[in-house]
Amino acid sequence: MSTTTTQSGLARARRGLAPGGPGGGSLNRKDQSPKNLNRKSKLSAQATRTFFWLLIPSVILLVLIHGYPLVYAGVQATHDGNLLETGNFVGLENFATVLSSPAFWKAAQFTLWFTIVGVFGSWAVGLGLALLLRTKIPAGGMFKVLLLLPWVVPIVVSSTAWNWLVATPDSLIPSIFRSLGLGTPLFLADPALAQVTVMVFKVWVSFPFMMMMTSAALASVDTTVYEAASMDGATRFQQFSQITLPLIARSTYISWILMTIFCVNDFPTIYLLTGGGPVNATTSLVVLAYRTVFQDFATGPGVAIAFLMTITLVVISVILYRQIRKSSVE
Amino acid sequence: MSTVLHAHPDSGPALGVATTGRPRRALSDAGMRGRWWRFTAILAITAIVLVPIMVTVILALTPAPNSTATGLTFENISNVFSQTLAAIWLQNSLITTLATVVVSVAVAAPAGYVLSRGRSKAVSGYSLLLFVMQSLPIITSVVPLFILFANMGLVDNLMGLTIIYVGSTMTVATWMMAAYFDSIPISLEEAAWIDGCSVFGSFTKVVLRNSLPGVLSTAIFAFLLAWNDYLVAIVFLRSNEIFTLPMGVQSFFQQNQTDWSGVMALAVIMMLPPIIVFATLNKYFSVGGIGGSLAGR
């Protein structure tokens, strides 16, 4: 009963009748308010109880898998010792050790470049393909699915394939270079080339995600805007830079920050292709943290590295959260 | 768009002559050319992009160097099952992934409902907490969890692995569910409440029953994460017979001479399930994918 009234009220509002309309709207509201309120308060007490029970499993898991480890990581980061024993309290010594080690800064620098290339490289490719696929082309749907494959196929599988393609001088791609008279590039043995290879691999893995995000954003853009713009004589490029980009800006911004989090946290893409080598050229912060803990058995410094990453990522994700909240209010 | 222009009454007489007035016919030609140019570009890009995947399939199906088989063969695949623990690895991966998917959805759906319908400080605080946790590097929690799980006998154990997978999927999964529930009008539930339905009842009977696409997209997300994970597996799995497929594939590289036919055969087996899931359920994922759900809130 009340739903019907609400709906008709909404319909009135849509037709512009409700505000100061002829009587009906306000009378209705007066009629409904006591009953409505009564029902609401009873319901909200019940809702609070139900909400509590519905949240319990989630909260337990969050505490067990995220909360407890985070606190314990704080303990480990401020103690010496190894995986088996926590050791003595050393304050911020582990952080000092980490921050004064050249390996950390080298890894931080590589992580920075890896992230920049990963985010903007995959965005550029993803945006380009989303634009190409926006207009109707033959078999467009099939291409959309095929182009998602790099993202869908497990990293272990694709890194194996990439390994086969580039690892040794006799692999397929170095052989092609050789037959073209371009020398025999050692993609994974030369430090600079290995860095480039890992970044290209990351872009290959990530562009489908960007393509999905951009496609979704483009789909929500009203095409009549373009018709109006082309009537006014706007060129293709003007339409792109002055209509398309601003209209998908929010989604773009969110996808950049998400991809930043993905890139900074990325372990398998780098570790499986190069293991962090050659001579640590592709050691990112995660790889360094993993090796410090599980290969050098220096738990404190390893967790300290993870903590420094954590702080950076918390800042990034709070910024992202604010952005999302702000835009959902708009 | 070009067809619309072509159909315009003005476009009749000025066929092909693009000198005066509005060159509508020329635009239409350009439209057709543009379509084919786009098709060729996409075809070429897709072909290049898929090279590593095609290479995997081709190597898996061509005879190994020491084999007597010719042409395309399933010999590598049957060999990898008979000569390695591939069957057990596959089984381990399937069990872990399936358990992760089921538990993730079972935890995330109720929590997502609260995030979607609750309007209190505590709820929005919890929402922020989930969001922050989702962005933390898993390596931070892996080290303490390793010690905790070692004491509980959960290292080198599929249940331990599953617990961590559920823990790491539940944050984003909850957000995805919440975003989907947002799209279900509250008036449907109000109608149920008037009929005497409880809040829990309206959640299961009204909201959940109408949320198949949301549940599926969350399930796909959890599936991909658990199926593809390498970092947690490499830390927590020690013995051959507990390996999941990623560890199984990697174990080929510990020998001096990599058996490429074997590793590619196993790689093909490993990439089939996600491809099948995507080929059949793709439309659900593109609607409610992670990005979409975060962008939509």
Boltz contact constraints between the chains, C-beta under 6 A:
constraints:
  - contact:
      token1: [A, 3]
      token2: [B, 187]
      max_distance: 6.0
  - contact:
      token1: [A, 3]
      token2: [B, 190]
      max_distance: 6.0
  - contact:
      token1: [A, 3]
      token2: [B, 191]
      max_distance: 6.0
  - contact:
      token1: [A, 46]
      token2: [B, 199]
      max_distance: 6.0
  - contact:
      token1: [A, 47]
      token2: [B, 199]
      max_distance: 6.0
  - contact:
      token1: [A, 50]
      token2: [B, 199]
      max_distance: 6.0
  - contact:
      token1: [A, 50]
      token2: [B, 200]
      max_distance: 6.0
  - contact:
      token1: [A, 51]
      token2: [B, 114]
      max_distance: 6.0
  - contact:
      token1: [A, 51]
      token2: [B, 118]
      max_distance: 6.0
  - contact:
      token1: [A, 54]
      token2: [B, 110]
      max_distance: 6.0
  - contact:
      token1: [A, 54]
      token2: [B, 114]
      max_distance: 6.0
  - contact:
      token1: [A, 55]
      token2: [B, 111]
      max_distance: 6.0
  - contact:
      token1: [A, 55]
      token2: [B, 114]
      max_distance: 6.0
  - contact:
      token1: [A, 57]
      token2: [B, 107]
      max_distance: 6.0
  - contact:
      token1: [A, 58]
      token2: [B, 107]
      max_distance: 6.0
  - contact:
      token1: [A, 58]
      token2: [B, 111]
      max_distance: 6.0
  - contact:
      token1: [A, 61]
      token2: [B, 167]
      max_distance: 6.0
  - contact:
      token1: [A, 61]
      token2: [B, 170]
      max_distance: 6.0
  - contact:
      token1: [A, 65]
      token2: [B, 167]
      max_distance: 6.0
  - contact:
      token1: [A, 66]
      token2: [B, 133]
      max_distance: 6.0
  - contact:
      token1: [A, 69]
      token2: [B, 141]
      max_distance: 6.0
  - contact:
      token1: [A, 69]
      token2: [B, 144]
      max_distance: 6.0
  - contact:
      token1: [A, 69]
      token2: [B, 145]
      max_distance: 6.0
  - contact:
      token1: [A, 72]
      token2: [B, 144]
      max_distance: 6.0
  - contact:
      token1: [A, 73]
      token2: [B, 140]
      max_distance: 6.0
  - contact:
      token1: [A, 73]
      token2: [B, 144]
      max_distance: 6.0
  - contact:
      token1: [A, 132]
      token2: [B, 38]
      max_distance: 6.0
  - contact:
      token1: [A, 132]
      token2: [B, 42]
      max_distance: 6.0
  - contact:
      token1: [A, 137]
      token2: [B, 35]
      max_distance: 6.0
  - contact:
      token1: [A, 137]
      token2: [B, 38]
      max_distance: 6.0
  - contact:
      token1: [A, 137]
      token2: [B, 39]
      max_distance: 6.0
  - contact:
      token1: [A, 138]
      token2: [B, 39]
      max_distance: 6.0
  - contact:
      token1: [A, 143]
      token2: [B, 42]
      max_distance: 6.0
  - contact:
      token1: [A, 143]
      token2: [B, 46]
      max_distance: 6.0
  - contact:
      token1: [A, 145]
      token2: [B, 282]
      max_distance: 6.0
  - contact:
      token1: [A, 146]
      token2: [B, 46]
      max_distance: 6.0
  - contact:
      token1: [A, 147]
      token2: [B, 46]
      max_distance: 6.0
  - contact:
      token1: [A, 149]
      token2: [B, 53]
      max_distance: 6.0
  - contact:
      token1: [A, 152]
      token2: [B, 274]
      max_distance: 6.0
  - contact:
      token1: [A, 152]
      token2: [B, 278]
      max_distance: 6.0
  - contact:
      token1: [A, 153]
      token2: [B, 271]
      max_distance: 6.0
  - contact:
      token1: [A, 154]
      token2: [B, 228]
      max_distance: 6.0
  - contact:
      token1: [A, 154]
      token2: [B, 270]
      max_distance: 6.0
  - contact:
      token1: [A, 156]
      token2: [B, 230]
      max_distance: 6.0
  - contact:
      token1: [A, 156]
      token2: [B, 246]
      max_distance: 6.0
  - contact:
      token1: [A, 156]
      token2: [B, 249]
      max_distance: 6.0
  - contact:
      token1: [A, 157]
      token2: [B, 267]
      max_distance: 6.0
  - contact:
      token1: [A, 157]
      token2: [B, 270]
      max_distance: 6.0
  - contact:
      token1: [A, 157]
      token2: [B, 271]
      max_distance: 6.0
  - contact:
      token1: [A, 158]
      token2: [B, 52]
      max_distance: 6.0
  - contact:
      token1: [A, 160]
      token2: [B, 263]
      max_distance: 6.0
  - contact:
      token1: [A, 160]
      token2: [B, 267]
      max_distance: 6.0
  - contact:
      token1: [A, 161]
      token2: [B, 52]
      max_distance: 6.0
  - contact:
      token1: [A, 161]
      token2: [B, 55]
      max_distance: 6.0
  - contact:
      token1: [A, 161]
      token2: [B, 56]
      max_distance: 6.0
  - contact:
      token1: [A, 162]
      token2: [B, 52]
      max_distance: 6.0
  - contact:
      token1: [A, 212]
      token2: [B, 289]
      max_distance: 6.0
  - contact:
      token1: [A, 213]
      token2: [B, 291]
      max_distance: 6.0
  - contact:
      token1: [A, 216]
      token2: [B, 292]
      max_distance: 6.0
  - contact:
      token1: [A, 251]
      token2: [B, 295]
      max_distance: 6.0
  - contact:
      token1: [A, 254]
      token2: [B, 295]
      max_distance: 6.0
  - contact:
      token1: [A, 261]
      token2: [B, 135]
      max_distance: 6.0
  - contact:
      token1: [A, 265]
      token2: [B, 137]
      max_distance: 6.0
  - contact:
      token1: [A, 267]
      token2: [B, 231]
      max_distance: 6.0
  - contact:
      token1: [A, 268]
      token2: [B, 230]
      max_distance: 6.0
  - contact:
      token1: [A, 286]
      token2: [B, 139]
      max_distance: 6.0
  - contact:
      token1: [A, 289]
      token2: [B, 139]
      max_distance: 6.0
  - contact:
      token1: [A, 293]
      token2: [B, 143]
      max_distance: 6.0
  - contact:
      token1: [A, 303]
      token2: [B, 143]
      max_distance: 6.0
  - contact:
      token1: [A, 306]
      token2: [B, 137]
      max_distance: 6.0
  - contact:
      token1: [A, 306]
      token2: [B, 139]
      max_distance: 6.0
  - contact:
      token1: [A, 306]
      token2: [B, 140]
      max_distance: 6.0
  - contact:
      token1: [A, 309]
      token2: [B, 137]
      max_distance: 6.0
  - contact:
      token1: [A, 310]
      token2: [B, 136]
      max_distance: 6.0
  - contact:
      token1: [A, 310]
      token2: [B, 140]
      max_distance: 6.0
  - contact:
      token1: [A, 313]
      token2: [B, 135]
      max_distance: 6.0
  - contact:
      token1: [A, 314]
      token2: [B, 132]
      max_distance: 6.0
  - contact:
      token1: [A, 317]
      token2: [B, 132]
      max_distance: 6.0
  - contact:
      token1: [A, 317]
      token2: [B, 135]
      max_distance: 6.0
  - contact:
      token1: [A, 321]
      token2: [B, 128]
      max_distance: 6.0
  - contact:
      token1: [A, 321]
      token2: [B, 131]
      max_distance: 6.0
  - contact:
      token1: [A, 324]
      token2: [B, 297]
      max_distance: 6.0
  - contact:
      token1: [A, 328]
      token2: [B, 297]
      max_distance: 6.0
